[in-house]
Amino acid sequence: MTSRIHFSDVQEYVLVTGASGFIGKLLVRALVEDGQHVTVLTRHPEKTARKFDDTVTCIASLDELPATQRVDVIINLAGARILGWRWSAARKRVLRLSRIGTTQKLVSWIAQAVHKPRLLLSASAIGYYGIQAREDTALLAETDMPQAVFMSELCQEWEAAAHAASQYGVQVKCMRFGLVLGKEGALPMMMLPIRLGLGGPLGDGRQSLSWIHVEDLLRAIAHLWKMQTRPQASDSQNNTQNAIAAYNFTAPEVVTQAVFSKTAAHLVHRPCFFPTPAILMRLLLGEQADLLLEGQRVTSARLQASSFEFTYPDVRSALQNIFYGKENSLA
């Protein structure tokens, strides 16, 4: 991280799921550095505690969290990796259980908690919007409709599970992540053929790529945390409507996949002219190849309208920071 991220002026009690993932690890470290009291839900509590130098409380089950335990904020990042294994029926069950099942358990804990959390920040993805044709230049906003494809349906079910917490007075904000760029996650895999001199566009390269630098993602989480306000009791009639919101976590600059590859290749001084045929990707990945070959043009206008400013608004500055630690001169 290039700068400290500030979440709250007072110490708050935070429950984090998905802390062993790329984003989760950075988030927990940022929370600890900011002086927050962090509890992590993890399948491997002892290993996870060591990973964070015993600065966090680790639990293997929500059954270990008493109903009287104070939790102010829940950040729900849990979910099995989307890209990789083909989406067989069994794999789809795993993806659903790791997201929807975990979220439902969180809501069940909230239901019996003596002191209700005031905020649930729950991960989702821009896959919510389904597939966007390459020739479609429209920008997708939070008000755009989902589609009847697996990734969209998964996100819809995931968000619906989170929204159930609003009936207990919890404000719910769903964070629809674009491609998250950092030293871990998808970027190292994307860079492998480029670094080997075999980089190039996926398919025809015209598909849009909506992305976000991981530091901006963490700063956006802190931003939503600080702008949160609990609905007043007098507003009980409108609590559900007021308590639910979704935000696209994507940088202002949307690029094509070909432009992204060329920019990355230029920064690491490698060629970029070996295309990966679309037919090969569909044979290897099946249904999930659409995520890479079709893409989406997503706007974060709602986040920006709430006065959030991106440190890395364009691909070049984001990749320069990740590869070489260079700050954005516009920041």
Secondary structure per residue as TSV (DSSP state, phi and psi in degrees):
chain	resnum	aa	ss	phi	psi
A	1	M	-	360.0	143.1
A	2	T	-	-94.4	-14.3
A	3	S	S	-154.3	154.0
A	4	R	-	-71.7	140.3
A	5	I	-	-105.8	129.9
A	6	H	-	-104.5	122.8
A	7	F	-	-101.0	-38.2
A	8	S	-	-157.3	148.0
A	9	D	S	-76.6	-14.5
A	10	V	S	-124.7	158.8
A	11	Q	-	-71.9	127.6
A	12	E	-	-120.9	162.3
A	13	Y	E	-98.9	121.3
A	14	V	E	-121.9	133.4
A	15	L	E	-108.4	125.9
A	16	V	E	-120.2	131.5
A	17	T	E	-108.6	155.4
A	18	G	S	74.6	27.6
A	19	A	T	-73.6	-14.3
A	20	S	T	-87.8	-7.0
A	21	G	S	-81.1	173.7
A	22	F	H	-53.1	-52.0
A	23	I	H	-72.6	-43.5
A	24	G	H	-59.1	-41.4
A	25	K	H	-61.4	-45.0
A	26	L	H	-67.8	-37.9
A	27	L	H	-62.8	-48.7
A	28	V	H	-61.4	-42.5
A	29	R	H	-62.7	-38.9
A	30	A	H	-67.2	-39.2
A	31	L	H	-63.8	-44.9
A	32	V	H	-62.7	-44.6
A	33	E	H	-61.3	-30.5
A	34	D	T	-83.9	-1.3
A	35	G	T	87.9	14.8
A	36	Q	-	-82.2	153.9
A	37	H	E	-92.7	113.1
A	38	V	E	-111.8	130.4
A	39	T	E	-114.9	133.9
A	40	V	E	-116.0	129.1
A	41	L	E	-90.7	117.8
A	42	T	-	-148.6	150.6
A	43	R	S	-74.6	-17.7
A	44	H	-	-128.8	75.1
A	45	P	H	-60.5	-42.0
A	46	E	H	-67.3	-44.8
A	47	K	H	-63.0	-42.3
A	48	T	H	-67.1	-39.5
A	49	A	H	-60.3	-42.2
A	50	R	H	-65.2	-37.6
A	51	K	H	-59.1	-35.0
A	52	F	T	-103.6	23.2
A	53	D	T	54.8	36.9
A	54	D	T	57.4	30.4
A	55	T	-	-93.5	-4.3
A	56	V	S	-127.9	159.0
A	57	T	E	-91.5	129.3
A	58	C	E	-115.6	132.8
A	59	I	E	-128.3	147.7
A	60	A	S	-93.4	-16.1
A	61	S	S	-150.9	150.1
A	62	L	G	-68.0	-14.9
A	63	D	G	-64.0	-21.8
A	64	E	G	-81.6	-5.9
A	65	L	S	-102.1	106.8
A	66	P	-	-60.7	153.3
A	67	A	T	-63.3	-21.6
A	68	T	T	-88.7	-4.4
A	69	Q	-	-65.6	132.1
A	70	R	-	-78.0	125.8
A	71	V	-	-134.6	118.3
A	72	D	-	-88.4	-40.8
A	73	V	E	-136.0	136.6
A	74	I	E	-115.1	129.7
A	75	I	E	-116.3	111.9
A	76	N	E	-104.2	103.4
A	77	L	-	-114.2	3.1
A	78	A	-	-64.1	139.6
A	79	G	-	168.6	133.3
A	80	A	-	-65.8	153.5
A	81	R	-	-58.2	131.1
A	82	I	S	-76.3	-56.1
A	83	L	S	-80.4	142.7
A	84	G	S	137.7	-100.1
A	85	W	S	-63.1	144.7
A	86	R	-	-61.0	150.3
A	87	W	-	-82.1	72.8
A	88	S	-	-73.4	171.1
A	89	A	H	-59.6	-39.4
A	90	A	H	-66.1	-41.0
A	91	R	H	-66.7	-37.9
A	92	K	H	-63.4	-36.3
A	93	R	H	-64.2	-40.8
A	94	V	H	-62.7	-45.3
A	95	L	H	-62.3	-41.0
A	96	R	H	-68.3	-46.0
A	97	L	I	-63.1	-41.2
A	98	S	I	-68.5	-23.9
A	99	R	I	-102.0	-61.1
A	100	I	I	-71.2	-43.2
A	101	G	I	-60.8	-46.3
A	102	T	H	-62.8	-42.6
A	103	T	H	-65.2	-39.6
A	104	Q	H	-63.6	-36.6
A	105	K	H	-66.4	-38.0
A	106	L	H	-62.0	-43.7
A	107	V	H	-65.9	-36.4
A	108	S	H	-63.1	-38.8
A	109	W	H	-66.9	-42.2
A	110	I	H	-58.8	-38.5
A	111	A	H	-59.5	-35.8
A	112	Q	H	-101.8	0.9
A	113	A	-	-69.1	137.0
A	114	V	S	-69.0	-45.1
A	115	H	S	-109.1	107.2
A	116	K	-	-70.5	139.4
A	117	P	-	-59.7	148.7
A	118	R	S	-88.8	-17.5
A	119	L	E	-148.8	134.0
A	120	L	E	-119.8	114.6
A	121	L	E	-100.8	110.8
A	122	S	E	-117.6	129.8
A	123	A	E	-68.4	148.5
A	124	S	E	-148.2	-159.5
A	125	A	E	-152.3	158.6
A	126	I	G	-70.1	-6.0
A	127	G	G	-59.2	-14.9
A	128	Y	G	-51.4	-34.5
A	129	Y	G	-84.7	-2.3
A	130	G	-	74.9	-145.5
A	131	I	-	-101.4	134.3
A	132	Q	-	-115.0	126.5
A	133	A	-	-58.8	145.2
A	134	R	T	-61.2	-30.5
A	135	E	T	-84.3	-4.8
A	136	D	-	-83.2	116.1
A	137	T	-	-97.9	4.1
A	138	A	-	-68.3	145.1
A	139	L	-	-90.6	131.9
A	140	L	B	-89.5	128.4
A	141	A	-	-114.7	173.8
A	142	E	T	-60.4	-21.1
A	143	T	T	-85.3	-6.9
A	144	D	S	-73.9	151.5
A	145	M	-	-82.7	149.8
A	146	P	-	-76.6	-179.5
A	147	Q	-	-129.6	167.7
A	148	A	S	-90.5	59.1
A	149	V	S	-127.5	159.2
A	150	F	H	-55.9	-50.1
A	151	M	H	-61.5	-40.5
A	152	S	H	-65.1	-44.8
A	153	E	H	-64.7	-37.0
A	154	L	H	-60.7	-46.5
A	155	C	H	-66.1	-38.6
A	156	Q	H	-61.7	-44.7
A	157	E	H	-67.1	-38.0
A	158	W	H	-62.3	-47.4
A	159	E	H	-68.3	-38.0
A	160	A	H	-62.1	-39.8
A	161	A	H	-62.4	-41.3
A	162	A	H	-67.3	-41.3
A	163	H	H	-60.4	-24.1
A	164	A	G	-60.7	-22.2
A	165	A	G	-68.1	-20.3
A	166	S	G	-65.5	-24.0
A	167	Q	G	-67.3	-14.0
A	168	Y	G	-103.4	16.1
A	169	G	T	84.2	9.5
A	170	V	-	-87.6	132.1
A	171	Q	E	-80.0	128.6
A	172	V	E	-111.4	129.1
A	173	K	E	-126.6	121.6
A	174	C	E	-96.9	131.6
A	175	M	E	-107.8	108.1
A	176	R	E	-89.5	99.4
A	177	F	E	-77.3	137.0
A	178	G	-	-84.7	-165.9
A	179	L	E	-62.7	121.8
A	180	V	E	-94.1	121.5
A	181	L	E	-98.4	130.7
A	182	G	S	-172.7	-174.1
A	183	K	S	-71.7	-17.7
A	184	E	S	-119.0	-168.1
A	185	G	T	80.7	-145.9
A	186	A	T	-77.0	-27.2
A	187	L	H	-59.8	-45.2
A	188	P	H	-57.5	-37.2
A	189	M	H	-67.7	-39.3
A	190	M	H	-66.5	-31.7
A	191	M	H	-83.2	-17.2
A	192	L	H	-56.8	-54.0
A	193	P	H	-63.4	-32.3
A	194	I	H	-65.6	-46.2
A	195	R	H	-65.5	-26.4
A	196	L	T	-84.8	0.6
A	197	G	T	80.2	16.6
A	198	L	-	-117.3	20.5
A	199	G	-	-75.5	161.7
A	200	G	-	169.9	-178.4
A	201	P	-	-70.3	152.7
A	202	L	B	-91.0	120.8
A	203	G	T	64.7	-132.1
A	204	D	T	-88.5	-5.1
A	205	G	S	77.3	2.4
A	206	R	-	-85.2	-8.3
A	207	Q	S	-69.6	143.9
A	208	S	E	-77.8	149.3
A	209	L	E	-126.8	114.7
A	210	S	-	-104.6	126.6
A	211	W	E	-142.4	172.5
A	212	I	E	-155.5	139.6
A	213	H	E	-70.1	138.6
A	214	V	H	-60.7	-32.0
A	215	E	H	-66.5	-40.2
A	216	D	H	-65.0	-35.6
A	217	L	H	-61.4	-46.2
A	218	L	H	-66.3	-38.8
A	219	R	H	-65.1	-34.7
A	220	A	H	-69.7	-35.9
A	221	I	H	-60.4	-47.2
A	222	A	H	-61.8	-36.7
A	223	H	H	-64.2	-46.5
A	224	L	H	-65.5	-36.6
A	225	W	H	-59.2	-48.2
A	226	K	H	-74.0	-25.7
A	227	M	T	-90.1	1.0
A	228	Q	-	-72.2	138.9
A	229	T	-	-136.6	138.6
A	230	R	-	-76.4	134.6
A	231	P	-	-59.1	142.6
A	232	Q	-	-77.3	153.3
A	233	A	G	-57.6	-34.6
A	234	S	G	-67.3	-14.5
A	235	D	G	-98.0	20.1
A	236	S	G	-57.3	-30.5
A	237	Q	G	-63.7	-31.0
A	238	N	G	-110.6	12.3
A	239	N	H	-56.3	-45.9
A	240	T	H	-62.5	-45.8
A	241	Q	H	-64.2	-42.3
A	242	N	H	-73.3	-26.7
A	243	A	H	-84.4	-14.0
A	244	I	E	-108.9	133.0
A	245	A	E	-153.9	154.9
A	246	A	E	-129.9	143.4
A	247	Y	E	-132.3	132.1
A	248	N	E	-79.1	126.5
A	249	F	E	-101.6	82.0
A	250	T	-	-141.1	145.2
A	251	A	-	-68.2	157.6
A	252	P	S	-60.4	-33.8
A	253	E	-	-88.4	117.5
A	254	V	-	-99.7	129.3
A	255	V	E	-121.7	164.4
A	256	T	E	-79.2	161.3
A	257	Q	H	-63.2	-34.9
A	258	A	H	-65.2	-42.7
A	259	V	H	-64.5	-41.6
A	260	F	H	-59.1	-48.6
A	261	S	H	-62.7	-42.2
A	262	K	H	-64.9	-40.9
A	263	T	H	-64.1	-45.9
A	264	A	H	-63.6	-42.6
A	265	A	H	-64.4	-40.6
A	266	H	H	-62.1	-40.7
A	267	L	H	-68.4	-28.2
A	268	V	T	-104.8	11.2
A	269	H	T	59.7	51.9
A	270	R	-	-129.0	155.8
A	271	P	-	-72.1	166.5
A	272	C	-	-152.0	77.3
A	273	F	-	-144.7	15.3
A	274	F	-	-103.5	96.1
A	275	P	-	-70.4	148.7
A	276	T	B	-98.6	114.9
A	277	P	-	-59.7	138.6
A	278	A	H	-61.0	-38.2
A	279	I	H	-63.2	-34.7
A	280	L	H	-68.0	-42.0
A	281	M	H	-64.2	-38.3
A	282	R	H	-69.4	-33.9
A	283	L	H	-66.4	-39.0
A	284	L	H	-78.3	-40.7
A	285	L	H	-107.8	-15.9
A	286	G	G	65.3	-135.0
A	287	E	G	-58.7	-35.9
A	288	Q	G	-71.9	-11.0
A	289	A	H	-59.8	-25.7
A	290	D	H	-59.7	-31.6
A	291	L	H	-61.5	-31.9
A	292	L	H	-96.1	-27.5
A	293	L	H	-97.6	-19.8
A	294	E	T	-105.7	-49.5
A	295	G	B	74.8	178.6
A	296	Q	-	-150.2	144.4
A	297	R	-	-103.3	103.0
A	298	V	B	-117.0	135.1
A	299	T	-	-103.3	144.0
A	300	S	-	-104.0	33.5
A	301	A	H	-57.4	-35.6
A	302	R	H	-66.4	-41.9
A	303	L	H	-64.8	-43.5
A	304	Q	H	-67.0	-33.9
A	305	A	H	-66.3	-20.2
A	306	S	T	-88.8	15.2
A	307	S	T	79.9	16.8
A	308	F	-	-79.9	135.1
A	309	E	-	-118.1	131.2
A	310	F	-	-79.6	135.4
A	311	T	S	-77.0	-32.8
A	312	Y	-	-125.2	82.5
A	313	P	-	-82.4	-12.9
A	314	D	S	-129.0	155.3
A	315	V	H	-60.0	-42.6
A	316	R	H	-61.0	-48.2
A	317	S	H	-66.3	-35.1
A	318	A	H	-65.5	-47.1
A	319	L	H	-69.9	-35.9
A	320	Q	H	-59.9	-41.0
A	321	N	H	-66.2	-43.0
A	322	I	H	-68.2	-43.5
A	323	F	H	-76.6	-38.7
A	324	Y	H	-126.0	0.4
A	325	G	-	72.1	20.1
A	326	K	-	-83.2	134.9
A	327	E	-	-75.8	152.4
A	328	N	-	-73.9	123.6
A	329	S	T	-65.5	-15.7
A	330	L	T	-91.4	-8.6
A	331	A	-	-71.5	360.0
